[in-house]
Amino acid sequence: MRILAAMSGGVDSAVAAARAVDAGHDVVGVHLALSRAGGTLRAGSRGCCTIEDAMDARRAADRLGIPFYVWDFSERFRDDVIGDFVAEYRAGRTPNPCMRCNERIKFAALLERALELGFDAVCTGHYATLVDGPDGLELHRASDAAKDQSYVLGVLTADQLAHTYFPLGQTPSKAVVRAEAEARGLTVAHKPDSHDICFIPDGDTRGWLAEKVGTAPGDIVDRSGAVVGSHEGAHAFTVGQRRGLQLGVPAPDGKPRFVLEVRPVSNTVVVGPKEALATSEIAGDRFSWAGRAPATEEFACDVQIRAHADPVPATARLSDGTLTVVPHSPFEGVAPGQTAVLYDGTRVIGQFTIDRTVSAVPVDA
């Protein structure tokens, strides 16, 4: 096959490209320039897609003896990922930019261009597995549960999965990947993993959002509507947050309070006891299937609401264009805007963006 290897400059994508070469594929490496800040350099393990990363990717490609290119996707990234991130926060939701990047950049914009240029598939260093199932190609968890990235790939459709290649899916651990990179003479063998939001490399999400969204004083209220504090901008708060509330009125029971809801229209933040973070139902109408769609409108599944959260057994129901999930035991701290990925064992069924949540604890409890 003709393979376009997406090379981020990290060890995983470098080894994935190397394995594609070893498998006999015709491999071309590409690094995506996602920022137009020409002087951007990497700070420790924060961020990605910097000048240093592009140079690391080029060195890896040279070592493997494959052609290498840098493609400017900064405009698409600005509109589809950063723009979405800001818009979601303005709407009082908590977005996952990595999901949007996989959905709209790596497996939409990149894959579309790859197919136009005659490539058969895009190769990445994600830890996930593709399996030929009885009804077509299936996306499954990686063999290394600690590194499994099937959650952030849950946005992929059947057509996209048909043109993807994940050489690391069966690798037992990241240590094996690093040892292999060292044996191959790849300079990224011991490069730190990136973390945090790549376009906010200093990790100050609140400060970054304040610049983009602005600040506006508002009330912090309890579940009854009583004002218990104030804030400088609702966008700075997320469901489940405890620190930084600066409440002027203590709770009657003296226990700490947590953010339960963000209301952007009224610029209000709702707080309450930790118990009220328990969520008995989630729903959304922005969903997709990773392969075949469920055969029935109601089906059993496991649901994961964060990249490294434990899956929760649940019942899902599709009705009138809305996917509703009722967990067998309540979720904790779910926020609109998060992505819920549905599993059948290790197989990814699909995903949806959470638009509505129902608390397991009544307001008057």
Secondary structure, 3 states (H helix, E strand, C coil): CEEEEECCCCHHHHHHHHHHHHCCCEEEEEEEECCCCCCCCCECCECCCCHHHHHHHHHHHHHHCCCEEEEECHHHHHHHHHHHHHHHHHCCCCCCHHHHHHHHHHHHHHHHHHHHCCCCEEECCCCEEEEEECCEEEEEECCCCCCCCCHHHCCCCHHHHCCEECCCCCCCCHHHHHHHHHHCCCCCCCCCCCECCCCCCCCCHHHHHHHHHCCCCEEEECCCCCEEEEECCHHHCCCCCCCCCCECCCCCCCCCCEEEEEECCCCEEEEECHHHHEEEEEEECEEEECCCCCCCCEEEEEEECCCCCCCEEEEEEEECCEEEEEECCCEECCCCCCEEEEEECCEEEEEEECCEEEECCCCCC
